[in-house]
Amino acid sequence: MNCTAAPFSEDDGPTQIRNQIDYSLKIEMEVAKRGEAHRPVRVYADGAFDLFHQGHARLLRQAKNVFPNVYLIVGGEYEHALSGLSLR
């Protein structure tokens, strides 16, 4: 499993790569699973991680391992609309 940090989007390397990618080409699920996608697949995982625990870690590991070539993007939900015990 490759768990290195993603480069900053403003860095020269990622900017050049991003400018060369044709985003109109869609990536099919089976192609991505085989690791044959023409670019890294972005997986977005959202959750309320205020009290981070083993279940959250498992969720993020599973999201990262869905495809061989992944950028995992994690969003934190900190809205007041949430009302779990850990959010009070």
N, CA, C and O atoms as a printed pandas DataFrame, in Angstrom:
     atom_number atom_name residue_name chain_id  residue_number  x_coord  y_coord  z_coord
0              1         N          MET        A               1    0.844   -1.174    0.000
1              2        CA          MET        A               1    0.000    0.000    0.000
2              3         C          MET        A               1    0.888    1.236    0.000
3              4         O          MET        A               1    1.813    1.341    0.806
4              5         N          ASN        A               2    0.612    2.164   -0.895
5              6        CA          ASN        A               2    1.360    3.403   -1.008
6              7         C          ASN        A               2    0.613    4.494   -0.262
7              8         O          ASN        A               2   -0.451    4.924   -0.708
8              9         N          CYS        A               3    1.138    4.944    0.846
9             10        CA          CYS        A               3    0.459    5.949    1.675
10            11         C          CYS        A               3    1.258    7.230    1.767
11            12         O          CYS        A               3    1.317    7.845    2.832
12            13         N          THR        A               4    1.868    7.639    0.683
13            14        CA          THR        A               4    2.594    8.896    0.708
14            15         C          THR        A               4    1.619   10.056    0.529
15            16         O          THR        A               4    0.523    9.890   -0.006
16            17         N          ALA        A               5    2.033   11.201    0.975
17            18        CA          ALA        A               5    1.177   12.382    0.850
18            19         C          ALA        A               5    1.101   12.828   -0.604
19            20         O          ALA        A               5    2.075   12.723   -1.349
20            21         N          ALA        A               6   -0.044   13.316   -0.989
21            22        CA          ALA        A               6   -0.212   13.858   -2.335
22            23         C          ALA        A               6    0.556   15.171   -2.435
23            24         O          ALA        A               6    0.623   15.923   -1.462
24            25         N          PRO        A               7    1.133   15.452   -3.595
25            26        CA          PRO        A               7    1.841   16.724   -3.746
26            27         C          PRO        A               7    0.855   17.887   -3.740
27            28         O          PRO        A               7   -0.327   17.710   -4.036
28            29         N          PHE        A               8    1.343   19.065   -3.403
29            30        CA          PHE        A               8    0.499   20.250   -3.458
30            31         C          PHE        A               8    0.140   20.555   -4.906
31            32         O          PHE        A               8    0.971   20.389   -5.798
32            33         N          SER        A               9   -1.070   20.990   -5.143
33            34        CA          SER        A               9   -1.543   21.204   -6.508
34            35         C          SER        A               9   -0.812   22.342   -7.210
35            36         O          SER        A               9   -0.811   22.401   -8.439
36            37         N          GLU        A              10   -0.193   23.244   -6.459
37            38        CA          GLU        A              10    0.511   24.372   -7.079
38            39         C          GLU        A              10    1.945   24.031   -7.460
39            40         O          GLU        A              10    2.589   24.805   -8.169
40            41         N          ASP        A              11    2.459   22.897   -7.009
41            42        CA          ASP        A              11    3.828   22.509   -7.333
42            43         C          ASP        A              11    3.976   22.318   -8.843
43            44         O          ASP        A              11    3.011   21.990   -9.533
44            45         N          ASP        A              12    5.194   22.526   -9.346
45            46        CA          ASP        A              12    5.432   22.449  -10.788
46            47         C          ASP        A              12    5.093   21.085  -11.374
47            48         O          ASP        A              12    4.438   21.006  -12.413
48            49         N          GLY        A              13    5.528   20.010  -10.724
49            50        CA          GLY        A              13    5.275   18.666  -11.250
50            51         C          GLY        A              13    3.794   18.377  -11.425
51            52         O          GLY        A              13    3.373   18.030  -12.528
52            53         N          PRO        A              14    2.987   18.507  -10.373
53            54        CA          PRO        A              14    1.554   18.244  -10.509
54            55         C          PRO        A              14    0.861   19.171  -11.501
55            56         O          PRO        A              14   -0.073   18.755  -12.186
56            57         N          THR        A              15    1.305   20.416  -11.583
57            58        CA          THR        A              15    0.690   21.354  -12.528
58            59         C          THR        A              15    0.921   20.890  -13.955
59            60         O          THR        A              15   -0.003   20.919  -14.768
60            61         N          GLN        A              16    2.133   20.464  -14.274
61            62        CA          GLN        A              16    2.431   19.973  -15.624
62            63         C          GLN        A              16    1.635   18.714  -15.938
63            64         O          GLN        A              16    1.083   18.580  -17.030
64            65         N          ILE        A              17    1.574   17.797  -14.986
65            66        CA          ILE        A              17    0.815   16.560  -15.195
66            67         C          ILE        A              17   -0.657   16.874  -15.404
67            68         O          ILE        A              17   -1.284   16.344  -16.321
68            69         N          ARG        A              18   -1.206   17.730  -14.560
69            70        CA          ARG        A              18   -2.629   18.080  -14.649
70            71         C          ARG        A              18   -2.955   18.731  -15.996
71            72         O          ARG        A              18   -4.016   18.470  -16.564
72            73         N          ASN        A              19   -2.066   19.564  -16.505
73            74        CA          ASN        A              19   -2.308   20.235  -17.779
74            75         C          ASN        A              19   -2.262   19.276  -18.961
75            76         O          ASN        A              19   -2.805   19.588  -20.021
76            77         N          GLN        A              20   -1.630   18.121  -18.807
77            78        CA          GLN        A              20   -1.531   17.138  -19.887
78            79         C          GLN        A              20   -2.681   16.137  -19.886
79            80         O          GLN        A              20   -2.845   15.392  -20.852
80            81         N          ILE        A              21   -3.474   16.104  -18.829
81            82        CA          ILE        A              21   -4.540   15.107  -18.706
82            83         C          ILE        A              21   -5.787   15.568  -19.439
83            84         O          ILE        A              21   -6.198   16.723  -19.333
84            85         N          ASP        A              22   -6.378   14.652  -20.180
85            86        CA          ASP        A              22   -7.656   14.914  -20.852
86            87         C          ASP        A              22   -8.771   14.414  -19.938
87            88         O          ASP        A              22   -9.067   13.220  -19.904
88            89         N          TYR        A              23   -9.386   15.335  -19.198
89            90        CA          TYR        A              23  -10.415   14.959  -18.236
90            91         C          TYR        A              23  -11.737   14.597  -18.899
91            92         O          TYR        A              23  -12.664   14.155  -18.221
92            93         N          SER        A              24  -11.840   14.776  -20.205
93            94        CA          SER        A              24  -13.068   14.358  -20.893
94            95         C          SER        A              24  -13.106   12.834  -21.063
95            96         O          SER        A              24  -14.166   12.266  -21.326
96            97         N          LEU        A              25  -11.947   12.171  -20.912
97            98        CA          LEU        A              25  -11.905   10.710  -20.979
98            99         C          LEU        A              25  -12.333   10.146  -19.632
99           100         O          LEU        A              25  -11.658   10.348  -18.622
100          101         N          LYS        A              26  -13.442    9.448  -19.623
101          102        CA          LYS        A              26  -13.964    8.881  -18.380
102          103         C          LYS        A              26  -13.219    7.592  -18.044
103          104         O          LYS        A              26  -12.788    6.860  -18.935
104          105         N          ILE        A              27  -13.076    7.328  -16.766
105          106        CA          ILE        A              27  -12.417    6.109  -16.298
106          107         C          ILE        A              27  -13.494    5.124  -15.870
107          108         O          ILE        A              27  -14.288    5.407  -14.972
108          109         N          GLU        A              28  -13.514    3.972  -16.518
109          110        CA          GLU        A              28  -14.484    2.942  -16.146
110          111         C          GLU        A              28  -13.999    2.206  -14.905
111          112         O          GLU        A              28  -12.796    2.081  -14.672
112          113         N          MET        A              29  -14.938    1.725  -14.119
113          114        CA          MET        A              29  -14.642    1.071  -12.846
114          115         C          MET        A              29  -13.666   -0.093  -13.013
115          116         O          MET        A              29  -12.700   -0.193  -12.255
116          117         N          GLU        A              30  -13.893   -0.963  -13.975
117          118        CA          GLU        A              30  -13.027   -2.137  -14.154
118          119         C          GLU        A              30  -11.616   -1.743  -14.573
119          120         O          GLU        A              30  -10.645   -2.371  -14.152
120          121         N          VAL        A              31  -11.499   -0.720  -15.391
121          122        CA          VAL        A              31  -10.179   -0.234  -15.809
122          123         C          VAL        A              31   -9.421    0.302  -14.596
123          124         O          VAL        A              31   -8.231    0.032  -14.433
124          125         N          ALA        A              32  -10.107    1.054  -13.756
125          126        CA          ALA        A              32   -9.478    1.600  -12.550
126          127         C          ALA        A              32   -9.073    0.492  -11.589
127          128         O          ALA        A              32   -7.999    0.557  -10.991
128          129         N          LYS        A              33   -9.918   -0.523  -11.432
129          130        CA          LYS        A              33   -9.601   -1.631  -10.522
130          131         C          LYS        A              33   -8.375   -2.407  -10.977
131          132         O          LYS        A              33   -7.620   -2.919  -10.150
132          133         N          ARG        A              34   -8.171   -2.496  -12.294
133          134        CA          ARG        A              34   -6.999   -3.199  -12.825
134          135         C          ARG        A              34   -5.740   -2.331  -12.773
135          136         O          ARG        A              34   -4.645   -2.817  -13.059
136          137         N          GLY        A              35   -5.882   -1.063  -12.416
137          138        CA          GLY        A              35   -4.735   -0.168  -12.373
138          139         C          GLY        A              35   -4.325    0.343  -13.735
139          140         O          GLY        A              35   -3.182    0.759  -13.920
140          141         N          GLU        A              36   -5.242    0.320  -14.699
141          142        CA          GLU        A              36   -4.935    0.722  -16.065
142          143         C          GLU        A              36   -5.472    2.108  -16.415
143          144         O          GLU        A              36   -5.495    2.483  -17.587
144          145         N          ALA        A              37   -5.897    2.862  -15.423
145          146        CA          ALA        A              37   -6.410    4.210  -15.686
146          147         C          ALA        A              37   -5.267    5.109  -16.142
147          148         O          ALA        A              37   -4.120    4.916  -15.737
148          149         N          HIS        A              38   -5.576    6.082  -16.976
149          150        CA          HIS        A              38   -4.553    6.978  -17.526
150          151         C          HIS        A              38   -4.110    8.049  -16.533
151          152         O          HIS        A              38   -3.232    8.856  -16.839
152          153         N          ARG        A              39   -4.709    8.058  -15.354
153          154        CA          ARG        A              39   -4.343    9.009  -14.309
154          155         C          ARG        A              39   -4.765    8.436  -12.961
155          156         O          ARG        A              39   -5.548    7.487  -12.922
156          157         N          PRO        A              40   -4.268    8.987  -11.859
157          158        CA          PRO        A              40   -4.732    8.519  -10.549
158          159         C          PRO        A              40   -6.229    8.778  -10.379
159          160         O          PRO        A              40   -6.758    9.784  -10.851
160          161         N          VAL        A              41   -6.887    7.864   -9.705
161          162        CA          VAL        A              41   -8.309    8.003   -9.414
162          163         C          VAL        A              41   -8.439    8.757   -8.099
163          164         O          VAL        A              41   -7.722    8.477   -7.139
164          165         N          ARG        A              42   -9.351    9.707   -8.062
165          166        CA          ARG        A              42   -9.600   10.453   -6.822
166          167         C          ARG        A              42  -10.771    9.821   -6.100
167          168         O          ARG        A              42  -11.856    9.674   -6.663
168          169         N          VAL        A              43  -10.546    9.450   -4.856
169          170        CA          VAL        A              43  -11.604    8.888   -4.017
170          171         C          VAL        A              43  -11.842    9.874   -2.883
171          172         O          VAL        A              43  -10.910   10.256   -2.175
172          173         N          TYR        A              44  -13.102   10.285   -2.716
173          174        CA          TYR        A              44  -13.463   11.239   -1.672
174          175         C          TYR        A              44  -14.193   10.505   -0.564
175          176         O          TYR        A              44  -15.200    9.841   -0.813
176          177         N          ALA        A              45  -13.695   10.619    0.649
177          178        CA          ALA        A              45  -14.341   10.013    1.819
178          179         C          ALA        A              45  -14.697   11.135    2.787
179          180         O          ALA        A              45  -13.833   11.906    3.204
180          181         N          ASP        A              46  -15.962   11.218    3.134
181          182        CA          ASP        A              46  -16.443   12.274    4.010
182          183         C          ASP        A              46  -16.940   11.657    5.302
183          184         O          ASP        A              46  -17.452   10.538    5.302
184          185         N          GLY        A              47  -16.794   12.366    6.386
185          186        CA          GLY        A              47  -17.283   11.837    7.649
186          187         C          GLY        A              47  -17.097   12.816    8.782
187          188         O          GLY        A              47  -16.459   13.858    8.632
188          189         N          ALA        A              48  -17.662   12.466    9.908
189          190        CA          ALA        A              48  -17.491   13.253   11.134
190          191         C          ALA        A              48  -16.391   12.576   11.943
191          192         O          ALA        A              48  -16.648   11.617   12.670
192          193         N          PHE        A              49  -15.176   13.075   11.814
193          194        CA          PHE        A              49  -14.008   12.443   12.415
194          195         C          PHE        A              49  -13.541   13.180   13.666
195          196         O          PHE        A              49  -12.349   13.184   13.973
196          197         N          ASP        A              50  -14.466   13.802   14.389
197          198        CA          ASP        A              50  -14.070   14.578   15.561
198          199         C          ASP        A              50  -13.497   13.699   16.666
199          200         O          ASP        A              50  -12.602   14.130   17.392
200          201         N          LEU        A              51  -13.992   12.494   16.801
201          202        CA          LEU        A              51  -13.470   11.536   17.771
202          203         C          LEU        A              51  -12.955   10.342   16.966
203          204         O          LEU        A              51  -13.619    9.310   16.866
204          205         N          PHE        A              52  -11.750   10.505   16.390
205          206        CA          PHE        A              52  -11.201    9.523   15.458
206          207         C          PHE        A              52  -10.943    8.201   16.172
207          208         O          PHE        A              52  -10.352    8.181   17.251
208          209         N          HIS        A              53  -11.388    7.094   15.569
209          210        CA          HIS        A              53  -11.201    5.780   16.176
210          211         C          HIS        A              53  -10.867    4.745   15.104
211          212         O          HIS        A              53  -10.754    5.079   13.924
212          213         N          GLN        A              54  -10.713    3.509   15.514
213          214        CA          GLN        A              54  -10.284    2.425   14.629
214          215         C          GLN        A              54  -11.227    2.233   13.447
215          216         O          GLN        A              54  -10.778    1.924   12.343
216          217         N          GLY        A              55  -12.508    2.410   13.661
217          218        CA          GLY        A              55  -13.469    2.282   12.562
218          219         C          GLY        A              55  -13.236    3.321   11.479
219          220         O          GLY        A              55  -13.368    3.023   10.292
220          221         N          HIS        A              56  -12.890    4.547   11.880
221          222        CA          HIS        A              56  -12.577    5.583   10.901
222          223         C          HIS        A              56  -11.325    5.194   10.111
223          224         O          HIS        A              56  -11.280    5.355    8.891
224          225         N          ALA        A              57  -10.321    4.688   10.805
225          226        CA          ALA        A              57   -9.081    4.277   10.143
226          227         C          ALA        A              57   -9.351    3.171    9.132
227          228         O          ALA        A              57   -8.795    3.183    8.033
228          229         N          ARG        A              58  -10.201    2.216    9.497
229          230        CA          ARG        A              58  -10.561    1.139    8.564
230          231         C          ARG        A              58  -11.283    1.692    7.342
231          232         O          ARG        A              58  -11.002    1.285    6.214
232          233         N          LEU        A              59  -12.209    2.615    7.563
233          234        CA          LEU        A              59  -12.940    3.237    6.458
234          235         C          LEU        A              59  -11.982    3.898    5.476
235          236         O          LEU        A              59  -12.104    3.710    4.265
236          237         N          LEU        A              60  -11.032    4.669    5.990
237          238        CA          LEU        A              60  -10.099    5.377    5.119
238          239         C          LEU        A              60   -9.144    4.418    4.419
239          240         O          LEU        A              60   -8.794    4.636    3.259
240          241         N          ARG        A              61   -8.719    3.362    5.103
241          242        CA          ARG        A              61   -7.863    2.357    4.465
242          243         C          ARG        A              61   -8.606    1.670    3.326
243          244         O          ARG        A              61   -8.045    1.471    2.249
244          245         N          GLN        A              62   -9.860    1.309    3.557
245          246        CA          GLN        A              62  -10.657    0.670    2.510
246          247         C          GLN        A              62  -10.849    1.614    1.323
247          248         O          GLN        A              62  -10.761    1.188    0.171
248          249         N          ALA        A              63  -11.107    2.880    1.598
249          250        CA          ALA        A              63  -11.276    3.850    0.513
250          251         C          ALA        A              63   -9.985    3.992   -0.290
251          252         O          ALA        A              63  -10.026    4.103   -1.516
252          253         N          LYS        A              64   -8.847    3.990    0.390
253          254        CA          LYS        A              64   -7.551    4.113   -0.284
254          255         C          LYS        A              64   -7.240    2.880   -1.127
255          256         O          LYS        A              64   -6.587    2.985   -2.165
256          257         N          ASN        A              65   -7.703    1.715   -0.684
257          258        CA          ASN        A              65   -7.376    0.460   -1.363
258          259         C          ASN        A              65   -8.394    0.037   -2.412
259          260         O          ASN        A              65   -8.288   -1.063   -2.955
260          261         N          VAL        A              66   -9.370    0.872   -2.709
261          262        CA          VAL        A              66  -10.363    0.518   -3.727
262          263         C          VAL        A              66   -9.691    0.317   -5.080
263          264         O          VAL        A              66  -10.033   -0.606   -5.820
264          265         N          PHE        A              67   -8.731    1.187   -5.401
265          266        CA          PHE        A              67   -8.025    1.133   -6.677
266          267         C          PHE        A              67   -6.528    1.190   -6.407
267          268         O          PHE        A              67   -6.109    1.705   -5.370
268          269         N          PRO        A              68   -5.703    0.662   -7.336
269          270        CA          PRO        A              68   -4.256    0.652   -7.119
270          271         C          PRO        A              68   -3.607    2.036   -7.163
271          272         O          PRO        A              68   -2.606    2.261   -6.483
272          273         N          ASN        A              69   -4.148    2.958   -7.941
273          274        CA          ASN        A              69   -3.529    4.270   -8.142
274          275         C          ASN        A              69   -4.523    5.342   -7.697
275          276         O          ASN        A              69   -5.355    5.788   -8.486
276          277         N          VAL        A              70   -4.433    5.756   -6.422
277          278        CA          VAL        A              70   -5.476    6.583   -5.805
278          279         C          VAL        A              70   -4.902    7.810   -5.115
279          280         O          VAL        A              70   -3.849    7.752   -4.479
280          281         N          TYR        A              71   -5.610    8.913   -5.253
281          282        CA          TYR        A              71   -5.460   10.051   -4.355
282          283         C          TYR        A              71   -6.677   10.016   -3.453
283          284         O          TYR        A              71   -7.804   10.172   -3.925
284          285         N          LEU        A              72   -6.467    9.813   -2.166
285          286        CA          LEU        A              72   -7.570    9.803   -1.208
286          287         C          LEU        A              72   -7.756   11.216   -0.680
287          288         O          LEU        A              72   -6.832   11.819   -0.135
288          289         N          ILE        A              73   -8.959   11.731   -0.851
289          290        CA          ILE        A              73   -9.312   13.065   -0.372
290          291         C          ILE        A              73  -10.304   12.874    0.762
291          292         O          ILE        A              73  -11.354   12.258    0.577
292          293         N          VAL        A              74   -9.976   13.398    1.934
293          294        CA          VAL        A              74  -10.826   13.200    3.110
294          295         C          VAL        A              74  -11.447   14.530    3.504
295          296         O          VAL        A              74  -10.758   15.536    3.673
296          297         N          GLY        A              75  -12.767   14.507    3.644
297          298        CA          GLY        A              75  -13.498   15.692    4.084
298          299         C          GLY        A              75  -13.979   15.494    5.505
299          300         O          GLY        A              75  -14.375   14.394    5.891
300          301         N          GLY        A              76  -13.944   16.551    6.271
301          302        CA          GLY        A              76  -14.439   16.487    7.644
302          303         C          GLY        A              76  -15.763   17.222    7.747
303          304         O          GLY        A              76  -15.880   18.361    7.296
304          305         N          GLU        A              77  -16.734   16.594    8.321
305          306        CA          GLU        A              77  -18.061   17.190    8.466
306          307         C          GLU        A              77  -18.178   17.768    9.864
307          308         O          GLU        A              77  -18.263   17.023   10.841
308          309         N          TYR        A              78  -18.182   19.062    9.964
309          310        CA          TYR        A              78  -18.246   19.715   11.267
310          311         C          TYR        A              78  -19.461   20.632   11.373
311          312         O          TYR        A              78  -19.428   21.643   12.075
312          313         N          GLU        A              79  -20.514   20.275   10.682
313          314        CA          GLU        A              79  -21.727   21.088   10.705
314          315         C          GLU        A              79  -22.460   20.931   12.028
315          316         O          GLU        A              79  -22.402   19.872   12.654
316          317         N          HIS        A              80  -23.135   21.960   12.445
317          318        CA          HIS        A              80  -23.924   21.892   13.672
318          319         C          HIS        A              80  -25.157   21.025   13.498
319          320         O          HIS        A              80  -25.796   20.658   14.484
320          321         N          ALA        A              81  -25.505   20.691   12.266
321          322        CA          ALA        A              81  -26.681   19.855   12.018
322          323         C          ALA        A              81  -26.459   18.422   12.493
323          324         O          ALA        A              81  -27.423   17.691   12.721
324          325         N          LEU        A              82  -25.205   18.016   12.644
325          326        CA          LEU        A              82  -24.911   16.668   13.116
326          327         C          LEU        A              82  -25.240   16.572   14.599
327          328         O          LEU        A              82  -25.055   17.530   15.350
328          329         N          SER        A              83  -25.729   15.408   15.012
329          330        CA          SER        A              83  -26.130   15.311   16.422
330          331         C          SER        A              83  -25.871   13.934   17.003
331          332         O          SER        A              83  -26.790   13.296   17.517
332          333         N          GLY        A              84  -24.635   13.469   16.928
333          334        CA          GLY        A              84  -24.275   12.213   17.574
334          335         C          GLY        A              84  -23.739   12.483   18.970
335          336         O          GLY        A              84  -23.450   13.629   19.316
336          337         N          LEU        A              85  -23.605   11.442   19.768
337          338        CA          LEU        A              85  -23.086   11.621   21.126
338          339         C          LEU        A              85  -21.693   12.240   21.130
339          340         O          LEU        A              85  -21.369   13.059   21.990
340          341         N          SER        A              86  -20.872   11.839   20.158
341          342        CA          SER        A              86  -19.504   12.357   20.133
342          343         C          SER        A              86  -19.451   13.805   19.652
343          344         O          SER        A              86  -18.408   14.450   19.763
344          345         N          LEU        A              87  -20.551   14.322   19.123
345          346        CA          LEU        A              87  -20.553   15.676   18.576
346          347         C          LEU        A              87  -21.130   16.702   19.534
347          348         O          LEU        A              87  -21.239   17.875   19.177
348          349         N          ARG        A              88  -21.497   16.301   20.724
349          350        CA          ARG        A              88  -22.091   17.243   21.688
350          351         C          ARG        A              88  -21.049   17.847   22.581
351          352         O          ARG        A              88  -21.374   18.659   23.447
